[in-house]
Each structure stands twice: as C-alpha cells, then as structure tokens.
Amino acid sequence: MGLRVIGSTAVVGAVVATATIFSLLSADPAAQGQGGRGAAAPAAAAAPSKPAPVKDLSGVWFKTTPRGVKQFDGSTWTPGVPAPLTAWGLAEKAKNKANNSGEFQLHETNDPVLTKCYPPGVPRVYFHPYPFEFIQTPNAVLQVFEYDHFTRRLWTDGRPVPADPDPLWMGTSVAKWLNNTTLEVMTVGFNTKTWLDRSGVPHSDELKVTETFRRMSFDKLELDVKMDDPKTLTRPWTATGYFEIRPGWELGEISCSGDYLEWPGA
C-alpha cells in the first residue's frame, strides 16, 4: 500500500507535518493517488482508450493534468485570475486566513478544514488529492470520496431541484443525462461553513453549483464547474478539471481524525 496521508486534521499541531506532505502531493500529480489499493497500476493507459460507455460514469477516478490544458489547480479554481467577488464577498474573504494559498502560516490559519476538521463541501472537495468513485443505481448516482469517505447522492429519478432545501455540508443534488456521455448535476442547499476553494473564497446560502461530467472516452472524464451565488459573486465563477479512470483501484480510508499518524511506520 502506498503513502497514506491527509491534508487536514482537527488539531493544528498535528496538521503541520500533514500539510507539508499534502502540499507536495498537490504539486506533483505523479505523486498523487497513492491511497487506492491499486496504486501499482500505471498512471496512463498503454493502449488507445476505448469509447465511452452509454450513460455510465462507474469507476474510480483520479485528477490528472493534461499537457497544455489549463484547469483548476493549487488553491483556487482560476489560478492567476481572482474570483469575481461582490463587495460583500470581498469583505467576507478578508476574514479568512488561508494556509493552502501560502498567505498564512498553519498557526495563523482559520481554515475550518484544517482547524476544525470540517467537511470541505462542494465544490472544494475536488482540491483534495485523493480519488473518488461513481457507483450507479437505478435512481441515483453515488459519488464516494476517499477523503473522509464523504458520499453524495446525485438523484436521477426525475425529481426537481428542491425549492427550500435543508442546509447541508454537501448540499442536495439532482442530476440528469444530457446525452449518452454527459451528466449534469445541480446542487443547492449549502450551509455557510465552507469555502469555495482553498484560498478562502466564501459563499452564502444562495450558492448553486452546477457540475457537468462529460465522459470523453472510457479512460477520460471532463468536469465543468459553475458556481452561482449573487450575494458573493458578481457573475458565475467557472472552471474545468480532468480525471482519469483507475481500473482495479479500491478506495482507501483517509480520515480527518489524524489516526493515520498512529499507523506503523507513519
């Protein structure tokens, strides 16, 4: 089994060593993905990819960085381009002391993921350098993240987006197939305890996240993310990410509790 580390813990003192390793993993895509028990598999398919199956995202997926393609990375969705924040959004962001962006040290940060072990929420969860798995059922697509085993249920049974959803960490998600290879997911009903990224961009309870998963081939998955929040953003904030399937991988157990520090050899 490969290196098993996590990027956050409930006690800042335990975060110091962890965050250092986390930043190294985040900076080197080739070093990522060591949590799955199929980590010995090659990082790229040796043969040309097969066509995408029909209306099927099943499998374990891991973020990749195609050469020459710009995508979300590091601590923000649009590296080098500030989030389009309203006056309220700017004022709220000024209260946040992000460590992953390098602005504040670990003993200074108030990032709730690092200091309180809070769930990262959606869409920030994609910044964690661990795989996720899609499991399809007749009425929903389950998205299971290796990081803290967070699970989302993306309803595909035709229900509408709820008008008055409960405030949740991961929101309430309704999905539909736009065609044989593209699944659109709309998520609403977020609490306001999470950030949109790792640089401290806030959001309000008006946040709506639209994810468009496009399976380009058997091996490749493209994700378009759109964040709408009229209280926080002057316009929708959009970004794109890319993932590769990992046949034979199984999700490991990455716990924010820091119990990995007790493993032999850790």
C-alpha positions in Angstrom: 0.0 0.0 0.0 1.3 3.5 -0.8 1.7 6.6 1.3 -1.5 7.3 3.3 -1.7 10.9 4.3 -4.4 13.6 4.7 -4.4 17.3 4.2 -6.3 18.3 7.4 -6.8 17.4 11.0 -8.7 18.8 13.9 -5.6 19.9 15.8 -3.3 22.5 14.2 -0.3 21.0 15.9 -1.0 17.7 14.1 -1.6 19.5 10.8 2.0 20.8 10.4 3.6 17.7 9.2 0.5 16.6 7.3 0.1 19.9 5.4 3.7 19.8 4.3 3.2 16.3 2.7 -0.2 17.4 1.4 1.3 20.3 -0.5 3.9 18.1 -2.0 1.3 15.7 -3.2 -0.8 18.5 -4.6 2.1 20.0 -6.5 3.1 16.7 -8.2 0.3 14.9 -10.0 2.5 11.8 -10.4 2.8 11.5 -6.6 -0.9 11.6 -6.0 -3.4 8.8 -5.8 -1.3 6.6 -3.5 -4.3 5.9 -1.3 -6.0 3.3 -3.5 -5.1 -0.3 -3.1 -4.5 -0.5 -6.9 -1.7 2.1 -6.7 0.7 -0.1 -8.6 -1.3 0.3 -11.8 0.3 2.5 -14.5 -0.7 6.2 -14.4 -1.7 6.2 -18.0 -3.3 3.7 -20.3 -0.8 1.9 -22.6 -3.3 1.4 -25.4 -5.7 3.8 -27.0 -8.7 4.4 -25.0 -12.0 2.6 -25.7 -15.1 4.6 -26.4 -17.2 5.9 -23.5 -20.0 3.5 -22.4 -23.5 4.8 -22.6 -24.8 6.8 -19.6 -22.2 5.2 -17.3 -19.7 7.0 -15.1 -18.9 4.0 -12.9 -15.4 3.5 -11.7 -12.7 5.1 -9.6 -11.5 8.5 -10.9 -8.4 10.5 -10.2 -7.5 14.1 -11.1 -5.0 14.4 -14.0 -3.2 17.3 -15.6 -3.3 17.0 -19.4 -0.2 18.7 -21.0 -1.0 22.2 -22.3 -4.5 22.3 -20.8 -5.4 24.9 -18.2 -7.5 23.7 -15.3 -8.2 24.3 -11.6 -5.1 23.6 -9.5 -3.3 24.6 -6.3 -5.7 26.5 -4.1 -8.1 28.2 -6.5 -10.4 27.4 -9.4 -8.9 30.1 -11.7 -5.1 30.3 -11.0 -3.9 33.9 -11.6 -7.4 35.2 -12.0 -9.2 36.4 -8.9 -12.7 35.2 -8.1 -15.4 37.7 -9.3 -16.4 38.8 -5.8 -19.0 41.3 -4.8 -18.3 43.9 -2.0 -19.9 41.5 0.5 -17.8 38.7 -0.9 -14.6 40.7 -0.6 -15.4 41.7 3.0 -16.0 38.1 3.9 -12.9 36.8 2.2 -10.8 39.3 4.1 -11.8 37.5 7.3 -10.5 34.1 6.0 -6.8 33.3 6.6 -5.9 30.6 4.1 -2.9 28.4 4.5 -3.1 26.4 1.3 -2.6 29.5 -0.7 0.5 30.4 1.2 -0.8 33.6 2.7 -0.8 32.5 6.3 1.1 30.0 8.4 -0.5 27.0 10.0 -0.6 28.6 13.4 -2.3 31.6 11.9 -5.0 30.0 9.7 -8.7 29.8 10.4 -9.4 27.4 7.6 -12.2 25.3 9.1 -10.9 22.2 7.2 -7.5 22.5 8.9 -8.5 23.8 12.3 -11.9 22.1 12.9 -11.8 19.1 10.6 -14.9 20.4 8.9 -16.0 18.8 5.6 -14.7 20.7 2.6 -18.1 20.9 1.0 -18.9 21.1 -2.7 -17.0 22.0 -4.9 -13.9 22.4 -2.7 -13.8 18.7 -2.1 -12.2 18.3 -5.6 -9.0 20.0 -4.3 -8.2 17.1 -2.0 -5.6 14.9 -3.9 -7.5 11.6 -3.5 -9.7 9.6 -5.8 -13.5 9.3 -5.9 -15.8 6.6 -7.2 -19.0 6.7 -9.0 -21.5 3.9 -8.2 -24.7 3.9 -10.3 -28.1 2.7 -9.1 -31.5 2.8 -10.8 -32.5 6.1 -9.1 -29.2 7.8 -8.3 -25.5 8.0 -8.9 -23.5 7.7 -5.7 -20.2 9.7 -5.6 -17.9 8.4 -2.9 -14.8 10.3 -2.0 -11.7 8.6 -0.5 -11.2 11.7 1.7 -13.1 11.0 4.9 -15.5 8.8 2.9 -17.8 11.6 2.1 -20.8 10.4 0.0 -23.1 12.3 -2.3 -26.3 11.0 -3.7 -27.0 12.5 -7.2 -30.7 11.8 -7.8 -31.5 10.7 -11.3 -35.1 9.8 -10.7 -36.6 12.9 -12.3 -37.2 14.9 -9.1 -36.9 18.7 -9.3 -34.3 20.7 -7.6 -35.8 21.4 -4.1 -37.1 24.9 -3.6 -36.4 25.0 0.1 -33.6 22.6 0.9 -32.1 21.9 4.2 -28.6 23.5 4.7 -26.1 20.7 4.3 -22.3 20.3 4.0 -22.5 18.7 0.6 -25.9 20.2 -0.4 -28.8 18.4 -2.2 -28.0 17.2 -5.7 -30.3 16.5 -8.7 -28.9 15.1 -11.9 -29.9 14.3 -15.4 -28.3 12.9 -18.5 -27.9 15.5 -21.3 -26.8 12.8 -23.7 -25.2 9.4 -23.6 -22.0 10.6 -22.1 -22.8 13.8 -20.2 -24.3 14.0 -16.7 -25.4 17.4 -15.4 -25.7 17.8 -11.6 -27.3 20.8 -9.9 -26.7 21.2 -6.2 -28.3 23.6 -3.8 -28.9 23.9 0.0 -25.4 24.5 1.4 -24.6 25.7 4.9 -22.2 28.7 5.0 -19.4 26.9 7.0 -17.3 26.0 3.9 -15.2 27.8 1.4 -15.5 27.5 -2.4 -11.7 26.8 -2.7 -8.6 26.6 -0.6 -7.8 30.3 -0.9 -10.6 31.4 1.4 -13.3 32.4 -1.2 -16.6 32.3 0.8 -20.2 31.7 -0.3 -23.6 32.4 1.0 -26.7 30.2 1.4 -27.7 31.3 -2.1 -25.0 29.2 -3.7 -25.9 26.9 -6.5 -23.3 24.6 -8.0 -23.7 23.1 -11.5 -21.3 20.2 -12.4 -21.2 18.8 -15.9 -19.4 15.5 -16.1 -18.5 14.6 -19.6 -17.0 11.1 -20.3 -14.9 11.7 -23.3 -13.7 8.1 -23.6 -13.5 5.1 -21.4 -10.5 6.5 -19.6 -11.1 10.2 -19.6 -13.6 12.4 -17.7 -14.0 16.2 -18.0 -15.7 18.2 -15.3 -17.1 21.7 -15.8 -17.9 23.5 -12.6 -20.1 26.6 -12.4 -20.7 28.4 -9.1 -23.7 30.8 -8.9 -24.0 33.0 -5.8 -25.4 36.5 -6.4 -24.6 37.6 -2.9 -20.9 36.6 -3.2 -20.1 36.6 -6.9 -20.7 39.3 -9.5 -21.1 36.6 -12.1 -20.9 32.9 -12.3 -17.4 31.5 -11.4 -16.5 28.7 -13.8 -13.6 26.2 -14.1 -12.7 22.9 -15.7 -10.9 19.8 -14.4 -9.9 16.5 -15.9 -9.8 13.0 -14.4 -8.7 9.5 -15.5 -10.2 6.2 -14.5 -8.2 3.8 -12.4 -9.2 0.2 -13.2 -8.6 -2.1 -10.3 -8.3 0.6 -7.7 -10.2 0.4 -4.4 -10.8 3.5 -2.3 -8.7 3.5 0.9 -9.6 5.2 4.2 -8.4 8.7 4.7 -9.6 10.1 8.0 -9.5 13.7 9.1 -9.2 12.4 12.7 -5.5 12.0 12.2 -5.5 8.3 13.2 -3.1 7.7 10.2 -0.4 9.1 12.5 -0.7 6.0 14.7 0.0 3.6 11.8 3.2 1.6 11.9 5.9 3.4 10.0 4.0 6.7 9.9 
